[in-house]
Amino acid sequence: MSWPGLVSPEGDWPPEGGPLILTHSGRLAQEVGRFPSPATTGGSMAAMFRRATGSDAVGLRDLEKAANLVALAHVFPPEQHPYPDQLVLDRWREVLADPDVTTLVSEDDEGLTAFAAFDEDTLLHLAVRTNQWASGLARTLMAEVPSTRLWCLAENHRARRFYERLGWRPTGKEEPETFVPFPVRLEYELR
Ligand SMILES: CC(C)(COP(=O)(O)OP(=O)(O)OC[C@H]1O[C@@H](n2cnc3c(N)ncnc32)[C@H](O)[C@@H]1OP(=O)(O)O)[C@@H](O)C(=O)NCCC(=O)NCCS
């Protein structure tokens, strides 16, 4: 394993999932919606999210790969650390099967645009398609996440700025990842 975030939760397969859910903030998430731009929503970012199902595993893997290859190329140079496609796909299948984990996604005509996977305590996985970075989508998605802890690589500068802007702070706990090249990861909490 040479990339972060590969977890192996237990759970049944396939998970339950539906096109309509009530998210943690109490908003109704709707089936497969294009993320509206501020211009079309009068300035509000009323994103639509749905709960991912087993059929989203490949799309989640592909989105995570594309985002991480940009965000973390300085930590995992691809020529030295080829992206572990199958491992990450297997991990998503396990995440999606875990009844304790919720995965919310948004999408457009080209596929998934963002995801957040979390349990009651911890934000496990988050990414936004690179062509929607700085759009507000990531912030809108985070409003649906009830978790108050996460781990982030110390060298993931953009993500750290993003979290810190939203009020997350390092707890002071840090540890090396267990895989090459053993980058340091920091624990954050929402205060
Ligand atoms: C982390 C992530 C979800 C944040 O979403 P985002 O849309 O990039 O976040 P934002 O643009 O709103 O904010 C991130 C910071 O990037 C900076 N930023 C914004 N636009 C930028 C641009 N065009 N160029 C460079 N930096 C920019 C800003 O400093 C911003 O912080 P600020 O508001 O204090 O200025 C996204 O970058 C991502 O998918 N990264 C790859 C996966 C990842 O690292 N996940 C987190 C794992 S812990």
The ligand as an SDF file (V2000), in Angstrom:
LIG
                    3D

 48 50  0  0  0  0  0  0  0  0999 V2000
   -9.4240   19.1060   -0.2250 C   0  0  0  0  0  0  0  0  0  0  0  0
  -10.4360   19.5500   -1.2750 C   0  0  0  0  0  0  0  0  0  0  0  0
  -11.7070   18.7040   -1.1450 C   0  0  0  0  0  0  0  0  0  0  0  0
  -10.7960   21.0300   -0.9980 C   0  0  0  0  0  0  0  0  0  0  0  0
  -11.6600   21.5040   -2.0000 O   0  0  0  0  0  0  0  0  0  0  0  0
  -11.2700   22.8490   -2.8030 P   0  0  0  0  0  0  0  0  0  0  0  0
  -12.3910   23.1470   -3.7000 O   0  0  0  0  0  0  0  0  0  0  0  0
   -9.9400   22.6530   -3.4170 O   0  0  0  0  0  0  0  0  0  0  0  0
  -11.1640   23.8830   -1.5900 O   0  0  0  0  0  0  0  0  0  0  0  0
  -11.1380   25.4940   -1.6940 P   0  0  0  0  0  0  0  0  0  0  0  0
  -10.6210   25.9220   -3.0160 O   0  0  0  0  0  0  0  0  0  0  0  0
  -12.4750   25.9930   -1.3000 O   0  0  0  0  0  0  0  0  0  0  0  0
  -10.1120   25.8850   -0.5580 O   0  0  0  0  0  0  0  0  0  0  0  0
   -8.7890   25.3630   -0.4760 C   0  0  0  0  0  0  0  0  0  0  0  0
   -7.7180   26.3910   -0.4000 C   0  0  0  0  0  0  0  0  0  0  0  0
   -7.1030   26.3480   -1.6250 O   0  0  0  0  0  0  0  0  0  0  0  0
   -6.6310   27.6350   -1.9940 C   0  0  0  0  0  0  0  0  0  0  0  0
   -7.0670   27.9300   -3.3320 N   0  0  0  0  0  0  0  0  0  0  0  0
   -8.2950   28.2430   -3.7800 C   0  0  0  0  0  0  0  0  0  0  0  0
   -8.2570   28.4160   -5.1070 N   0  0  0  0  0  0  0  0  0  0  0  0
   -6.9840   28.2140   -5.4810 C   0  0  0  0  0  0  0  0  0  0  0  0
   -6.3110   28.2130   -6.7200 C   0  0  0  0  0  0  0  0  0  0  0  0
   -6.9380   28.4490   -7.8860 N   0  0  0  0  0  0  0  0  0  0  0  0
   -4.9910   27.9330   -6.7460 N   0  0  0  0  0  0  0  0  0  0  0  0
   -4.3490   27.6760   -5.6250 C   0  0  0  0  0  0  0  0  0  0  0  0
   -4.9280   27.6730   -4.4350 N   0  0  0  0  0  0  0  0  0  0  0  0
   -6.2410   27.9140   -4.3610 C   0  0  0  0  0  0  0  0  0  0  0  0
   -7.0840   28.5840   -1.0750 C   0  0  0  0  0  0  0  0  0  0  0  0
   -5.9750   28.9480   -0.2430 O   0  0  0  0  0  0  0  0  0  0  0  0
   -8.0990   27.8670   -0.2650 C   0  0  0  0  0  0  0  0  0  0  0  0
   -8.0070   28.2880    1.0280 O   0  0  0  0  0  0  0  0  0  0  0  0
   -8.4120   29.8260    1.3970 P   0  0  0  0  0  0  0  0  0  0  0  0
   -9.8730   29.9120    1.2710 O   0  0  0  0  0  0  0  0  0  0  0  0
   -7.9180   30.0140    2.7590 O   0  0  0  0  0  0  0  0  0  0  0  0
   -7.7400   30.7420    0.4200 O   0  0  0  0  0  0  0  0  0  0  0  0
   -9.8800   19.4010   -2.7120 C   0  0  0  0  0  0  0  0  0  0  0  0
   -8.7780   20.2640   -2.8770 O   0  0  0  0  0  0  0  0  0  0  0  0
   -9.4890   17.9860   -3.0550 C   0  0  0  0  0  0  0  0  0  0  0  0
  -10.2940   17.2170   -3.5550 O   0  0  0  0  0  0  0  0  0  0  0  0
   -8.1880   17.6180   -2.8280 N   0  0  0  0  0  0  0  0  0  0  0  0
   -7.7020   16.2910   -3.1530 C   0  0  0  0  0  0  0  0  0  0  0  0
   -8.2030   15.2430   -2.1780 C   0  0  0  0  0  0  0  0  0  0  0  0
   -7.8030   15.6030   -0.7620 C   0  0  0  0  0  0  0  0  0  0  0  0
   -6.7170   16.0620   -0.4940 O   0  0  0  0  0  0  0  0  0  0  0  0
   -8.7290   15.3110    0.1820 N   0  0  0  0  0  0  0  0  0  0  0  0
   -8.5050   15.5750    1.6010 C   0  0  0  0  0  0  0  0  0  0  0  0
   -7.8610   14.3850    2.2430 C   0  0  0  0  0  0  0  0  0  0  0  0
   -7.5210   14.6980    3.9920 S   0  0  0  0  0  0  0  0  0  0  0  0
  1  2  1  0
  2  3  1  0
  2  4  1  0
  2 36  1  0
  4  5  1  0
  5  6  1  0
  6  7  2  0
  6  8  1  0
  6  9  1  0
  9 10  1  0
 10 11  2  0
 10 12  1  0
 10 13  1  0
 13 14  1  0
 14 15  1  0
 15 16  1  0
 15 30  1  0
 16 17  1  0
 17 18  1  0
 17 28  1  0
 18 19  1  0
 18 27  1  0
 19 20  2  0
 20 21  1  0
 21 22  1  0
 21 27  2  0
 22 23  1  0
 22 24  2  0
 24 25  1  0
 25 26  2  0
 26 27  1  0
 28 29  1  0
 28 30  1  0
 30 31  1  0
 31 32  1  0
 32 33  2  0
 32 34  1  0
 32 35  1  0
 36 37  1  0
 36 38  1  0
 38 39  2  0
 38 40  1  0
 40 41  1  0
 41 42  1  0
 42 43  1  0
 43 44  2  0
 43 45  1  0
 45 46  1  0
 46 47  1  0
 47 48  1  0
M  END
$$$$
